[in-house]
Amino acid sequence: MSYDAVFLDVDGTLLWVDMDVRGYVEDLAPYRRNGDLTVESARGPVWKSLRRHIKENINHPTSGELARFKLENAVRTARELEIEAPSPLLTEVAERRISFNPYPEAEGVLRELGSRGLPLYVVSNWDILLEKVLRDLGWMNYFEAVVVSAVVGSEKPDGGIFEEAIRASGVIDPSRAVHVGNDPVSDVRGARARGLDAVLVDRDGGGSPEATATIPDLGGLPDLPGFEGK
């Protein structure tokens, strides 16, 4: 029997997030107070800024709060790099130099699973703008709903976000749903604790004894038991 719902993680599963540090430097080098701004000197603070955003975005559940946080984060990074530039420019550069890059097989798998009649749902630790990212990629039509940690107020591996996904899907028996993700703790352990099956997309080769199944990339997902379709 096929699953009644397929929950999908985003970052590290469907796509990867990248920062164009060289472009950041090109944009803001003229505003450096002392000496040259180099890619080498900027790389650490710029990536730390992105990690800070990922870690703290759950605390900013409205557009206004998120905008203020992004501004504060951009200013903090600029201060670390001794950059003096108008605050709106700092935010604009930080946003423009981030990119969301689909894995080569991702869209084809989404299309294939959808053609089989499998209901797909996003379940992701992300800020409130995830739907915009998916819309810009042309992916929103693949999903029945998008369950986002910053909206729900719960992030994986906590059970609250999985509870919301189960509610959104209408699945009565959690064992009839599966969560697909790349993190052995957030995705696999979190899902299994709530009674879901869990597929690990193991791009790094770390493995997880708790996973229902493990695949090296999304390309193997349609061949797994439970993904045959209706």
C-alpha positions as CSV (number, residue, x, y, z in Angstrom):
1,M,0.0,0.0,0.0
2,S,1.2,3.5,-0.8
3,Y,1.6,6.2,1.8
4,D,-1.4,8.5,2.4
5,A,1.0,11.5,2.8
6,V,4.6,12.3,2.0
7,F,6.3,15.0,4.0
8,L,9.4,16.6,2.5
9,D,12.2,18.6,4.1
10,V,13.6,21.5,2.0
11,D,17.2,22.5,2.9
12,G,19.6,19.7,2.2
13,T,16.8,17.6,0.7
14,L,15.2,19.4,-2.1
15,L,17.7,22.2,-2.5
16,W,20.8,23.7,-0.9
17,V,21.3,27.3,0.2
18,D,24.4,29.2,-1.0
19,M,26.0,32.6,-0.3
20,D,27.8,34.5,-3.0
21,V,30.5,35.8,-0.7
22,R,32.5,37.2,-3.7
23,G,29.4,39.2,-4.8
24,Y,28.9,40.5,-1.3
25,V,32.5,41.7,-1.3
26,E,32.1,43.4,-4.7
27,D,29.0,45.2,-3.5
28,L,30.3,46.4,-0.2
29,A,34.0,46.8,-0.6
30,P,33.7,50.6,-1.2
31,Y,32.2,51.0,2.2
32,R,35.0,49.3,4.2
33,R,36.5,51.7,6.7
34,N,40.0,50.3,7.0
35,G,41.9,48.4,4.3
36,D,40.5,46.1,1.6
37,L,37.5,43.9,2.1
38,T,38.5,40.4,0.8
39,V,36.6,37.2,0.1
40,E,38.8,35.5,2.7
41,S,38.1,38.0,5.4
42,A,34.3,38.2,4.6
43,R,33.6,34.4,4.2
44,G,33.4,33.6,8.0
45,P,31.2,36.5,9.1
46,V,28.9,36.2,6.1
47,W,28.3,32.5,6.6
48,K,27.9,33.1,10.3
49,S,25.2,35.6,9.5
50,L,23.3,32.9,7.5
51,R,23.7,30.4,10.3
52,R,22.4,32.9,12.8
53,H,19.4,33.5,10.6
54,I,18.6,29.8,10.3
55,K,19.0,29.4,14.1
56,E,16.9,32.3,15.2
57,N,14.2,32.7,12.5
58,I,11.7,30.8,14.5
59,N,11.6,33.8,16.9
60,H,10.2,36.1,14.2
61,P,6.8,34.9,13.1
62,T,5.6,38.1,11.4
63,S,6.8,39.9,8.4
64,G,7.6,43.0,10.4
65,E,9.6,41.0,13.0
66,L,11.5,39.1,10.4
67,A,12.4,42.3,8.5
68,R,13.7,43.9,11.7
69,F,15.7,40.8,12.5
70,K,17.2,40.6,8.9
71,L,18.2,44.3,9.2
72,E,19.8,43.8,12.6
73,N,21.6,40.7,11.3
74,A,22.9,42.5,8.2
75,V,24.1,45.5,10.3
76,R,25.8,43.1,12.8
77,T,27.7,41.4,10.0
78,A,28.8,44.7,8.5
79,R,30.0,45.9,11.8
80,E,32.2,42.8,12.2
81,L,33.7,43.6,8.8
82,E,34.1,47.3,9.5
83,I,31.7,48.2,6.8
84,E,29.8,51.5,7.0
85,A,26.9,51.5,4.5
86,P,23.3,52.6,4.7
87,S,21.2,49.9,6.5
88,P,18.8,49.3,3.6
89,L,21.7,48.6,1.3
90,L,23.2,46.1,3.7
91,T,19.9,44.2,3.8
92,E,19.4,44.4,0.1
93,V,22.9,42.9,-0.6
94,A,22.5,40.2,2.0
95,E,19.2,39.1,0.4
96,R,20.4,39.4,-3.2
97,R,23.6,37.4,-2.6
98,I,21.8,34.3,-1.1
99,S,20.6,31.6,-3.5
100,F,18.4,28.6,-3.3
101,N,19.7,25.8,-5.6
102,P,17.5,22.7,-6.4
103,Y,19.3,19.4,-6.5
104,P,19.3,18.1,-10.1
105,E,16.9,15.3,-9.4
106,A,14.5,17.2,-7.1
107,E,11.9,18.6,-9.5
108,G,11.7,15.4,-11.5
109,V,11.0,13.4,-8.4
110,L,8.3,15.9,-7.3
111,R,6.7,15.6,-10.7
112,E,6.9,11.8,-10.7
113,L,5.4,11.4,-7.2
114,G,2.7,13.9,-8.0
115,S,1.8,12.0,-11.2
116,R,1.3,8.9,-9.0
117,G,-1.3,10.7,-6.9
118,L,0.8,10.9,-3.8
119,P,-0.1,13.9,-1.6
120,L,3.1,15.9,-1.0
121,Y,3.6,18.3,1.9
122,V,6.6,20.5,2.9
123,V,7.7,20.2,6.5
124,S,10.7,22.5,7.1
125,N,12.6,24.4,9.6
126,W,12.5,27.8,7.8
127,D,11.4,31.4,8.1
128,I,8.0,32.6,7.2
129,L,9.1,33.3,3.6
130,L,9.5,29.7,2.5
131,E,6.3,29.8,0.4
132,K,7.9,32.7,-1.6
133,V,11.0,30.6,-2.2
134,L,9.0,27.7,-3.4
135,R,6.8,29.9,-5.6
136,D,9.9,31.5,-7.2
137,L,11.1,28.0,-8.0
138,G,7.8,27.2,-9.6
139,W,7.2,24.4,-7.1
140,M,4.1,25.4,-5.1
141,N,1.8,23.5,-7.4
142,Y,3.5,20.2,-6.3
143,F,2.4,20.6,-2.6
144,E,-0.9,20.3,-0.8
145,A,0.4,22.5,2.1
146,V,3.6,24.0,3.4
147,V,4.3,23.5,7.2
148,V,7.0,25.9,8.3
149,S,8.6,26.1,11.8
150,A,8.5,29.9,12.1
151,V,4.7,29.8,11.4
152,V,3.9,26.8,13.6
153,G,6.2,27.9,16.4
154,S,7.8,24.5,16.6
155,E,10.9,23.1,14.7
156,K,12.1,19.6,14.0
157,P,12.8,17.4,15.8
158,D,10.1,18.7,18.2
159,G,6.8,16.9,17.7
160,G,4.7,20.0,17.3
161,I,5.7,20.6,13.7
162,F,5.0,17.0,12.8
163,E,1.6,17.2,14.6
164,E,0.7,20.2,12.4
165,A,1.8,18.3,9.3
166,I,-0.4,15.3,10.3
167,R,-3.3,17.7,11.0
168,A,-2.8,19.4,7.6
169,S,-2.7,16.2,5.7
170,G,-5.7,14.6,7.4
171,V,-3.8,11.4,8.0
172,I,-5.5,9.5,10.9
173,D,-2.7,6.9,11.4
174,P,0.8,8.4,11.5
175,S,2.3,5.2,10.3
176,R,0.5,5.8,6.9
177,A,2.7,8.9,6.4
178,V,6.4,9.3,5.7
179,H,8.9,12.1,6.3
180,V,11.8,12.5,3.9
181,G,14.8,14.5,5.0
182,N,18.6,14.7,5.2
183,D,19.1,15.1,8.9
184,P,19.4,12.0,11.1
185,V,18.1,13.9,14.2
186,S,15.7,16.6,13.0
187,D,14.2,14.6,10.2
188,V,14.6,10.9,11.1
189,R,14.5,10.8,14.9
190,G,11.9,13.5,15.0
191,A,9.6,11.8,12.6
192,R,10.0,8.3,14.1
193,A,9.2,9.7,17.6
194,R,5.9,10.8,16.2
195,G,5.1,7.4,14.6
196,L,6.0,8.3,11.1
197,D,8.2,6.4,8.7
198,A,11.3,8.3,7.8
199,V,13.5,8.2,4.7
200,L,17.0,9.6,5.1
201,V,18.5,11.3,2.0
202,D,22.1,10.6,3.0
203,R,24.1,12.8,0.7
204,D,27.0,12.8,3.1
205,G,27.1,9.1,3.9
206,G,26.6,9.4,7.6
207,G,23.6,7.0,7.8
208,S,21.0,6.5,10.5
209,P,20.0,3.2,12.1
210,E,16.6,4.7,12.9
211,A,15.6,5.4,9.3
212,T,13.0,3.3,7.6
213,A,15.1,3.6,4.4
214,T,18.2,5.4,3.3
215,I,18.9,6.7,-0.2
216,P,21.9,8.7,-1.5
217,D,19.8,11.3,-3.2
218,L,16.1,11.9,-4.0
219,G,16.4,9.9,-7.3
220,G,15.8,6.7,-5.4
221,L,12.6,7.8,-3.7
222,P,10.1,6.7,-6.3
223,D,11.5,3.1,-6.2
224,L,11.0,2.7,-2.4
225,P,8.1,0.6,-1.0
226,G,5.1,2.9,-0.2
227,F,5.7,5.3,-3.1
228,E,4.0,3.3,-5.7
229,G,1.0,5.7,-5.9
230,K,-2.7,5.3,-5.9
